[in-house]
């Protein structure tokens, strides 16, 4: 997916990032870049977090969107703009187009989280849902752009957009000048292209490392000359980009030091860490940088690392599911199946064992009628909270000592 705004890497300059910073002053929030001691303890690095989830739209995208919208002629503003986005670019364009009185049409994949669709509509844009992927949504947007003579606001492959995103790099090094490494999520590449351009101009020694999900390693493939496939359902839909930018790729190859790939489970763990340790919300894309530190801790050990928490627009239902899954992974939420005789008092006996050992029962399912349960027996599915994995194992051992047949279940597993 390319754009008429895409030119060459020579058009992406630090001077233009500085001009963008002046333009954005007072129009977007200069978000803090703060030390995160608990994340430092978790990862072994000296971690600092740039909280772009504090922007009005919950993500960094409004920086580039506003710079692009401000560059339009009076005639272009009157005609209106169109954008394709899974959510954050959509909100950035919709919010600032509304502020500037520019009509905006946003085409979003039908699988975009509802929280992002609703927020985009609330900013006053016309939202069109089309296709299951950004590439499919782009086809509909192309048709609408031609039909209605609309101006493209590309999510990443545009020099104006890149310069706007680059202002984050200026702010990070102004707030924390001693950073050794900046770790930046990559979707289409606009964010890292802008940040790296600014950071390398201000501090040539700083390392800039990009992060992609293993399901969408487009920029990694371009960077290392590898053939890759980009597909699959990812929790980091904000960086699930199949067609990376032409301009952004050129800039990334010029100024970025390395690109790492992270798994879905590491992104889940990072989202949970931001919530439970930092008391802040990160969407999948926003947590990708922390996921890189969790994946390769030795790479960052002892270094002063700046993470870009680029967005916090996650579906609350998905967030709650992640929290439960992480509790299960940590052994703090235990689900077991117990074969028992079908007699009075058994459930109370089991609950007493768990309670006496300071476990907390949160869910019980009692099965008598299924054909795979003995006629004179019953099966209990019990989920309980424990302090940690060893505590949960001690409770299970105590149940087994009382002659109960116990096996572990995955959270959510039920009778066949």
Residue pairs with C-beta under 8 A, 6 or more apart in sequence:
1 84
1 134
1 135
1 138
1 154
1 157
1 188
1 243
1 245
2 154
2 157
2 245
2 246
2 247
3 152
3 154
3 157
3 158
3 245
4 152
5 68
5 152
5 154
5 157
5 158
5 159
5 160
5 161
6 154
6 157
6 158
6 159
6 245
6 246
6 247
7 159
7 247
8 247
8 250
9 247
9 250
9 251
9 254
11 159
11 247
12 159
12 162
12 163
12 193
12 194
12 197
12 247
12 251
13 197
14 166
14 197
14 198
14 201
14 202
16 159
16 163
17 163
17 166
17 167
17 169
17 170
17 194
17 197
17 198
17 201
18 170
19 163
20 63
20 67
20 160
20 163
20 164
20 166
20 167
21 167
21 170
23 66
23 67
23 70
24 63
24 66
24 67
24 164
24 167
27 66
27 96
28 55
28 56
28 62
28 63
28 66
29 54
29 55
29 56
30 171
31 50
31 51
31 52
31 54
31 55
31 171
32 50
32 51
32 54
32 175
33 48
33 49
33 50
33 51
33 171
33 172
33 175
33 176
33 306
34 48
34 49
34 51
35 46
35 47
35 48
36 47
36 48
36 49
36 277
36 278
36 307
38 277
38 278
39 47
39 49
39 273
39 277
39 278
39 290
39 293
39 307
40 46
40 47
42 273
42 277
42 294
43 290
43 293
43 294
43 297
43 300
43 305
44 297
44 298
44 300
44 301
44 302
45 293
45 297
45 300
45 301
45 302
45 303
45 304
45 305
46 302
46 303
46 304
46 305
47 290
47 293
47 305
47 307
48 172
48 176
48 179
48 304
48 305
48 306
48 307
49 278
49 280
49 306
49 307
49 309
50 168
50 171
50 172
50 306
50 307
50 308
50 309
51 280
51 309
52 59
52 60
52 168
52 286
52 308
52 309
52 310
52 311
53 59
53 280
53 281
53 282
53 283
53 286
53 309
53 310
53 311
53 312
53 313
55 62
56 62
56 95
57 88
57 91
57 92
57 95
57 119
57 123
57 313
58 88
58 91
58 119
58 311
58 312
58 313
59 88
59 91
59 92
59 238
59 283
59 286
59 310
59 311
59 312
59 313
60 88
60 165
60 168
60 191
60 308
60 310
60 311
61 85
61 88
61 89
61 91
61 92
61 93
61 155
61 165
61 311
62 91
62 92
62 95
62 96
63 92
63 164
63 165
63 167
63 168
64 89
64 92
64 156
64 158
64 160
64 161
64 162
64 163
64 164
64 165
64 190
64 194
65 83
65 89
65 92
65 93
65 95
65 96
65 97
65 153
65 161
65 164
66 92
66 96
66 164
67 160
67 161
67 163
67 164
68 153
68 154
68 158
68 160
68 161
68 164
69 77
69 81
69 93
69 96
69 97
69 100
69 102
69 153
70 100
71 160
72 81
72 102
72 151
76 151
77 100
77 101
77 102
79 149
79 150
79 151
80 102
80 103
80 104
80 105
80 148
80 150
80 151
81 93
81 97
81 102
81 103
81 104
81 105
81 150
81 151
81 152
81 153
82 104
82 105
82 106
82 107
82 141
82 144
82 145
82 148
82 150
82 151
82 152
82 153
83 89
83 90
83 93
83 104
83 105
83 106
83 107
83 141
83 152
83 153
83 154
83 155
84 106
84 107
84 108
84 134
84 137
84 138
84 141
84 155
85 91
85 93
85 106
85 107
85 108
85 120
85 134
85 155
86 108
86 109
86 112
86 116
86 134
86 237
86 238
86 240
87 108
87 112
87 113
87 116
87 117
87 119
87 120
87 237
87 238
87 313
88 116
88 238
88 285
88 310
88 311
88 313
89 153
89 155
89 156
90 106
90 108
90 116
90 120
90 125
90 127
91 116
91 119
91 120
91 123
91 313
93 104
93 106
93 125
93 153
94 104
94 106
94 120
94 121
94 123
94 124
94 125
95 123
97 103
97 104
97 124
97 125
98 104
98 123
98 124
98 125
103 126
104 124
104 125
104 126
105 125
105 126
105 128
105 141
105 144
105 148
105 150
106 120
106 125
106 126
106 127
106 128
107 127
107 128
107 129
107 130
107 137
107 138
107 140
107 141
107 144
108 116
108 117
108 120
108 127
108 128
108 129
108 130
108 137
109 129
109 130
109 131
109 132
109 133
109 134
109 136
109 137
110 129
110 130
110 131
110 132
111 132
111 237
112 129
112 237
113 237
113 313
113 314
113 315
113 318
114 315
115 313
115 314
115 315
115 316
116 313
117 127
117 129
119 313
120 127
121 127
128 140
128 141
128 144
130 136
130 137
130 139
130 140
130 141
131 137
131 138
131 139
131 140
133 242
134 240
134 241
134 242
134 243
135 242
135 243
144 150
145 151
145 152
153 161
154 161
154 245
155 161
155 187
155 188
155 190
156 162
156 187
156 188
156 189
156 190
156 191
156 193
156 241
156 245
156 248
157 188
157 189
157 190
157 245
157 246
157 247
157 248
158 190
158 247
159 247
161 190
161 194
162 190
162 193
162 194
162 197
162 247
162 248
162 251
163 194
164 194
165 190
165 191
165 193
165 194
165 195
166 193
166 194
166 195
166 197
166 198
167 194
167 198
168 191
168 194
168 195
168 198
168 308
169 182
169 194
169 195
169 196
169 197
169 198
169 199
169 202
170 198
170 202
172 179
172 182
172 195
172 199
172 306
172 308
173 179
173 198
173 199
173 202
173 203
173 206
176 304
176 306
177 203
178 304
179 203
179 206
179 304
179 305
179 306
180 206
180 207
180 303
180 304
180 305
181 206
181 207
181 208
181 209
181 300
181 303
181 304
181 305
181 306
182 195
182 196
182 199
182 206
182 207
182 208
182 209
182 305
182 306
182 308
183 209
183 210
183 211
183 289
183 292
183 293
183 300
183 305
183 306
183 307
183 308
184 191
184 192
184 195
184 196
184 208
184 209
184 210
184 211
184 289
184 308
184 310
185 191
185 192
185 210
185 211
185 212
185 236
185 238
185 239
185 285
185 286
185 288
185 289
185 308
185 310
186 192
186 210
186 211
186 212
186 219
186 239
186 244
186 252
186 259
187 216
187 238
187 239
187 240
187 241
187 285
188 241
188 243
188 244
188 245
188 248
189 219
189 244
189 245
189 248
189 249
189 251
189 252
190 245
190 248
191 308
191 310
192 208
192 210
192 248
192 252
192 256
193 245
193 247
193 248
193 251
193 252
193 255
193 256
195 208
195 308
196 208
196 251
196 252
196 255
196 256
197 251
197 255
199 206
199 208
200 206
200 208
200 255
207 257
207 258
208 255
208 256
208 257
209 256
209 257
209 258
209 259
209 260
209 292
210 219
210 220
210 223
210 252
210 256
210 258
210 259
210 260
211 259
211 260
211 261
211 262
211 288
211 289
211 291
211 292
212 218
212 219
212 220
212 239
212 259
212 260
212 261
212 262
212 288
213 234
213 236
213 239
213 240
213 261
213 262
213 263
213 264
213 267
213 284
213 288
214 261
214 262
214 263
214 264
215 230
215 231
215 232
215 233
215 234
215 240
215 264
216 230
216 231
216 232
216 234
216 236
216 239
216 240
216 241
216 242
217 228
217 230
217 261
218 228
218 230
218 241
218 242
218 243
218 244
219 244
219 248
219 249
219 252
219 259
220 226
220 228
220 259
220 260
220 261
221 227
221 228
222 244
222 249
222 252
222 253
223 252
223 253
223 256
223 259
224 259
230 240
230 241
230 242
231 242
234 240
234 264
234 267
234 284
235 264
235 267
235 268
235 271
235 284
235 318
235 322
236 264
236 267
236 283
236 284
236 285
236 287
236 288
237 284
237 285
238 283
238 284
238 285
238 286
238 310
238 311
238 313
239 284
239 285
239 288
252 259
260 292
260 295
260 296
260 299
262 288
262 291
262 292
262 294
262 295
263 291
263 295
266 291
266 294
266 295
267 284
267 287
267 288
267 291
268 322
268 325
268 326
269 291
269 294
269 326
269 329
270 282
270 287
270 288
270 289
270 290
270 291
270 294
271 282
271 283
271 284
271 287
271 314
271 319
271 322
272 322
272 323
272 326
273 287
273 290
273 294
274 280
274 281
274 282
274 286
274 287
274 290
274 309
275 281
275 282
275 319
275 323
276 323
280 309
280 312
281 312
281 314
281 319
282 290
282 309
282 311
282 312
282 314
283 311
283 312
283 313
283 314
284 314
285 310
285 311
286 309
286 310
286 311
286 312
287 309
289 307
289 308
289 309
290 307
290 309
292 300
293 300
293 305
293 307
324 333
324 411
325 411
327 333
327 385
328 334
328 335
328 410
328 411
330 388
330 389
331 386
331 388
331 389
331 390
331 391
331 392
331 393
332 385
332 386
332 387
332 388
332 389
332 392
333 362
333 383
333 384
333 385
333 386
333 411
334 359
334 383
334 384
334 385
334 386
334 392
334 395
334 396
334 408
335 381
335 382
335 383
335 408
335 409
335 410
335 411
335 412
335 413
336 381
336 382
336 383
336 384
336 396
336 399
336 406
336 407
336 408
336 409
337 379
337 380
337 381
337 382
337 406
337 407
337 408
337 409
338 350
338 379
338 380
338 381
338 382
338 399
338 404
338 405
338 406
339 377
339 378
339 379
339 404
339 405
340 346
340 350
340 377
340 378
340 379
340 380
340 404
341 376
341 377
341 378
342 368
342 376
342 377
342 378
346 378
346 380
347 364
347 366
347 380
349 402
350 380
350 382
350 399
350 404
351 361
353 395
353 398
353 399
353 402
354 360
354 361
354 382
354 384
354 395
354 399
355 361
357 391
357 394
357 395
357 398
358 387
358 391
359 384
359 385
359 386
359 391
359 392
359 395
360 384
360 385
361 382
361 383
361 384
362 383
362 384
362 385
363 381
363 382
363 383
364 380
364 381
364 382
364 383
365 380
365 381
365 414
365 415
366 378
366 379
366 380
367 373
367 378
367 379
367 380
367 381
367 415
368 378
370 379
370 415
372 415
372 416
373 379
379 415
381 409
381 414
381 415
383 411
384 392
384 395
386 392
386 395
396 406
396 408
399 406
400 406
